Structures are given as C-alpha cells and as structure tokens.
Amino acid sequence: MRVRLGTRGSRLALVQSESVAARLRELGALVEIVPIRTSGDRLAQVALAEFGGKALFVKEIEEALLGGHIDIAVHSLKDLPTTLPDGLAVGAFPAREDARDVLVSPRSGTLDRLPTGSAVGTSSLRRRVLVLRRRPDVSIEPIRGNVDTRLAKLDEGTYDALILAKAGLDRLGMARADATALPVDEFVPAVGQGVLAVEAREGDRQTLELLAGVDDTRTRMAALAERAYLEVLGADCHTPVAGHARLEGERMIVAGLVASLDGRTVLSSSRSGAAADATRLGADLARDLLSQGAASLLGKSVA
C-alpha cells in the first residue's frame, strides 16, 4: 500500500513525521513524505493570535488531504483545532512523548534562580502567565521561529532563558545540560502537548485500518479527554489555557487552568475517574472551570 504523508517542512515536523512513517513501513506500507508550507510558516514573525492562531499550521495540509493530494497528515495535536473539517478524522494518536515544558537557561538551572529582570522568551500566553505567577520580577519577551532558531537566540544572549516543549527537544535529539523540566502539577502543559495526530479522510477505510496499527490506546484516551475539555471550554488562542490528562493504571486525572491575560486571575481544577470515561472527565473539568467564572475570562456567556 502506498501512502503519501503530508507534513510541515520544519525539521521538527519532518522528524515527527518520519517516526510515523517508520511505523507504517513496519506495517508494510510504502511511505512518501510530502512537505507542505503552511500559512503559519509564512507568518513566522507574526503573533499567531492576530491571524487565526495555530490552526494556520494545519489549513493547507488539510486542504491537500481533502483534495486527495496526500493520504494522511501528521500534526502536533496542540496545533489541531477541536473541530475538524467535514470528511476528516484523526486515525491515530501515536504514543505520547514527555508533555512537560522545560526552562532552558545557561545563566540559571531553575526558574527560581533566574536573576531579577531576566528576559524569558516565549510567545505562549499560557507559559507567560505560569512564569509570572512564580516570578513576577522577570521580563517575558516574545519569540517565534523553530527550535534551532530559538536556541541560537538564547546562546547569542538575546534572551536569558526560554520555555520550550520537552517533546520537541527530545524528538530532535537536542538534550541540553541547561534544560530543567517543569512539573506538570505546577506548570500545566498545553492541551495535546507531546502528542501527534495522524489525520485521514473519513471514507478511506483502507488507510484508517492501516493507522490502527500506529494508534496508542493510552495516548488516545488522554488526547480525547484534553480535546473534550478544550471543546467544552470554547477557548481560543487569545486566552491563557492549560489542560493535561495522565493515566495511573486504569484511572485518569485531568487538570486544567484558565487565566486572565494579566495573570491576576487564575482558575484551576481537576477531575479523576475511570480512564474509560476520558471524554466525560474532560468535559466535566471544563464545566467546573466555567462555573468558577472562566466564561468571563474567555469572553463568553454561560448558557
């Protein structure tokens, strides 16, 4: 079976896609990787919130999939909107990488040891709020670009520290001695962080059956919980939102956080229960935060 795999063309995206391609080849498929330049890549120096958010990293790839130019698409799950275009479905969630964020700083090993006034690079509203909760005395500076570009700016001294996804560093084989992982209970990750989503056409049964061999059940349950949480919350890229599900045996714990843009109001909660109830747990967590007042932070009314 021949499979054309669509992906962004960044080094990280290609590495991620190659991991999926390798598994498909083990299953007997002939895989061709097709790099596709997205709107998000073309707007590399622009704040994503101004131009539609991270969905810009999937738009052209999904169009190629719907048009039959590729057979599957590999995305970072945190870039994938909760509502997919008609005719598309997520056929596989490969095993999750480490979901934690890391602080990378040649000057200081930990967030608490950063000197006052340090420039911390991140364009994530979630990371900005979580850093300032702990260290209101540092300066959060925007940064775009791929992992290599960001690390080069750090090493040049443009920033004193960066906050990055550990999964990206791990997948690129870029472990650094000056990187410190931030625990998920204190620094709740973005929804879907560390997870890949393999998208296919709903009517392509042969491809979907092939993708079943790539799917990881535990990752799928966590992904479904986090995406149900985000969907019920109705959040977008203009609000600091975090959500993370983890499994302990057959039980799942889902934690979430919504904050105001200035970080002065932070609402958090968690839910736990049977992993089989993943979607319900995520949705219940979102409803709890909405009942606490998250709707006003999200600029929405509660029905």
C-alpha positions in Angstrom: 0.0 0.0 0.0 1.4 3.4 -1.0 0.8 6.3 1.5 1.6 10.0 0.8 2.2 11.6 4.2 1.7 15.4 4.4 3.5 17.5 7.0 5.0 20.9 7.6 8.5 21.2 6.4 10.3 22.3 9.6 13.0 19.9 10.9 10.9 19.0 13.9 7.8 18.3 11.8 9.9 16.1 9.5 11.4 14.2 12.4 7.9 13.7 13.9 6.5 12.5 10.5 9.4 10.2 9.9 8.6 8.4 13.2 5.1 7.8 11.9 6.4 6.8 8.5 8.8 4.3 10.1 5.9 2.6 11.9 3.8 2.5 8.7 6.7 0.9 6.9 7.0 -1.8 9.5 3.3 -2.5 8.7 4.2 -2.9 5.1 3.3 0.5 3.6 5.4 2.4 1.1 5.5 5.9 2.5 6.3 9.1 0.7 6.7 12.2 2.9 5.3 15.4 1.3 6.4 18.7 2.9 3.7 21.4 2.7 4.3 25.1 3.5 1.6 26.5 5.7 0.3 30.0 6.5 1.8 29.7 9.9 5.2 29.1 8.4 4.9 32.1 6.1 3.9 34.3 9.0 6.9 33.2 11.1 7.5 36.6 12.6 3.9 37.5 13.4 1.9 36.8 16.6 -0.3 33.9 15.8 -3.3 35.2 17.8 -3.5 38.1 15.3 -4.0 35.8 12.3 -6.2 32.9 13.5 -3.9 31.0 15.9 -2.2 27.7 15.5 -4.8 26.4 13.0 -2.7 28.2 10.5 -0.2 25.4 10.8 -2.8 22.8 9.5 -5.0 24.6 7.0 -3.1 23.9 3.8 -2.3 20.4 4.9 -5.9 19.6 5.5 -6.8 21.1 2.1 -4.3 18.8 0.4 -5.8 15.8 2.3 -9.4 16.7 1.3 -8.2 17.3 -2.3 -6.6 13.8 -2.5 -3.1 15.1 -2.9 -2.0 13.3 0.2 -3.4 10.3 2.0 -2.6 11.2 5.7 -1.4 14.2 7.6 0.8 14.3 10.7 0.3 17.3 13.0 1.3 18.3 16.5 -2.0 17.8 18.3 -1.8 21.1 20.0 -2.0 22.8 16.6 -5.1 20.9 15.6 -8.5 22.6 16.2 -11.0 20.6 18.2 -13.5 20.7 15.3 -12.1 19.1 12.1 -13.3 19.8 8.6 -16.1 17.6 7.3 -14.7 14.5 5.9 -11.6 14.3 8.0 -10.9 12.2 11.2 -7.9 11.5 13.4 -7.0 7.9 12.6 -4.1 7.6 15.1 -2.5 9.1 18.2 1.0 7.6 18.4 2.5 7.1 21.9 2.9 10.4 23.6 6.3 12.0 24.3 7.0 13.8 27.5 4.3 16.5 27.9 6.3 18.8 30.2 7.7 22.2 29.4 11.4 22.9 30.1 13.2 26.0 31.2 16.4 26.4 29.2 18.9 28.9 30.6 22.7 29.0 30.5 22.6 31.5 33.4 20.5 29.6 35.9 19.4 26.0 36.3 15.9 26.7 37.5 13.1 29.2 37.2 13.5 30.2 40.9 17.2 31.0 40.4 16.8 33.4 37.4 18.1 36.8 38.3 15.6 39.6 38.6 14.8 41.2 35.3 15.9 38.2 33.3 14.5 38.1 29.7 12.5 34.9 29.3 11.5 34.1 25.7 8.0 32.7 24.9 5.1 33.7 22.8 2.7 31.4 24.6 0.1 33.2 26.8 -0.1 30.1 28.9 3.7 30.0 29.6 3.8 33.7 30.2 1.1 33.5 32.9 2.7 30.5 34.6 6.1 32.0 34.6 4.9 35.3 36.0 2.9 33.5 38.7 6.2 32.2 40.1 8.5 35.0 39.0 6.7 38.4 38.6 10.1 40.1 38.6 11.3 38.7 35.2 10.5 40.1 31.8 8.6 37.9 29.3 9.7 38.6 25.7 8.0 37.3 22.6 9.9 34.8 20.3 8.9 32.9 17.2 10.8 30.5 14.9 11.8 26.9 15.0 13.6 25.2 18.0 17.0 25.7 16.4 16.4 29.4 15.8 15.2 30.0 19.4 18.1 28.2 20.9 20.5 30.2 18.7 19.0 33.4 20.0 19.4 32.1 23.6 23.0 31.2 23.0 23.7 34.6 21.4 22.5 36.3 24.6 19.3 37.8 23.2 17.4 36.0 26.0 18.4 34.8 29.4 16.0 31.8 29.3 13.5 30.1 27.1 10.4 28.0 27.9 10.1 25.1 25.3 8.3 21.8 25.0 10.4 19.0 26.2 8.9 16.7 23.5 10.4 18.9 20.8 13.9 18.8 22.2 13.6 15.0 22.8 12.4 14.3 19.2 15.2 16.4 17.8 17.8 14.8 20.0 18.8 18.2 21.4 19.1 17.3 25.1 20.8 20.2 26.9 22.5 20.3 30.3 21.0 23.7 31.0 17.4 22.5 30.5 15.2 21.9 33.5 11.8 20.1 33.2 8.9 21.8 34.9 6.5 19.5 36.8 3.0 19.2 35.2 1.2 19.9 38.5 2.8 23.3 38.8 3.3 24.2 35.1 0.3 22.6 33.4 1.1 21.8 29.8 -0.9 22.9 26.7 -3.7 20.7 25.6 -2.2 18.0 23.4 1.4 18.8 24.1 3.7 15.9 23.3 1.0 14.2 21.2 1.0 13.7 17.4 -2.3 13.4 15.5 -2.5 11.4 12.2 -5.4 12.7 10.2 -7.1 10.8 7.3 -10.2 11.0 5.2 -13.2 9.5 6.9 -14.2 7.5 3.9 -10.7 6.0 3.3 -11.3 2.7 5.2 -8.1 1.1 4.0 -5.9 3.9 5.3 -7.8 4.1 8.6 -7.3 0.4 9.1 -3.6 0.8 8.5 -3.4 3.7 11.0 -5.0 1.4 13.7 -1.5 -0.1 13.9 0.0 3.2 14.8 -2.5 4.2 17.4 -1.6 4.1 21.1 -4.7 3.4 23.3 -3.5 5.3 26.4 -2.4 8.3 24.4 -5.8 8.3 22.6 -7.7 8.3 25.9 -5.6 11.3 27.2 -6.0 13.1 23.9 -9.8 12.6 23.9 -10.0 13.9 27.5 -8.0 17.0 26.7 -9.8 17.8 23.5 -13.2 17.4 25.1 -12.0 19.8 27.8 -10.9 22.4 25.3 -14.1 22.0 23.1 -16.5 22.5 26.0 -14.4 25.4 27.3 -14.6 27.0 23.9 -11.1 28.5 24.3 -9.1 30.1 21.6 -5.5 31.4 21.3 -6.4 34.7 22.9 -6.7 33.3 26.4 -4.1 31.5 28.6 -5.5 28.0 28.9 -3.8 24.7 30.0 -5.1 21.2 30.2 -3.4 17.8 30.8 -4.6 14.3 31.3 -2.5 11.5 32.8 -3.3 7.9 33.4 -2.4 6.0 36.6 -3.3 2.4 35.9 -6.9 2.4 34.8 -7.7 5.8 36.4 -7.3 9.2 34.7 -6.5 12.5 36.2 -7.3 15.6 34.1 -6.1 19.0 35.3 -6.9 22.4 33.8 -6.3 26.1 34.1 -7.7 29.3 32.7 -6.2 32.7 33.4 -6.7 36.3 32.7 -4.3 37.9 30.2 -2.5 39.8 33.0 -2.3 36.6 35.1 -4.0 38.2 38.1 -6.9 35.8 37.9 -6.1 32.1 37.6 -8.8 29.4 37.9 -7.7 25.8 38.2 -9.4 22.5 38.8 -9.0 18.7 38.2 -11.2 15.7 37.7 -10.4 12.0 38.2 -12.2 8.8 37.3 -12.1 5.7 35.2 -9.9 6.1 32.1 -12.8 4.7 30.0 -14.7 7.9 30.9 -12.0 10.1 29.4 -14.2 12.3 27.3 -16.7 12.9 30.1 -13.9 13.7 32.6 -12.5 16.4 30.2 -15.9 17.9 29.6 -16.8 17.9 33.3 -13.5 19.7 34.1 -14.3 22.4 31.6 -17.8 22.8 33.0 -16.3 23.2 36.5 -14.0 26.0 35.4 -16.8 27.7 33.5 -18.9 27.6 36.7 -16.0 29.2 38.6 -16.0 32.2 36.1 -13.9 31.0 33.3 -16.5 32.2 30.8 -15.8 35.8 31.6 -12.1 35.3 31.1 -12.8 33.7 27.8 -15.2 36.5 26.8 -18.2 34.1 26.6 -21.6 33.9 28.3 -22.7 30.8 30.2 -25.8 29.2 28.7 
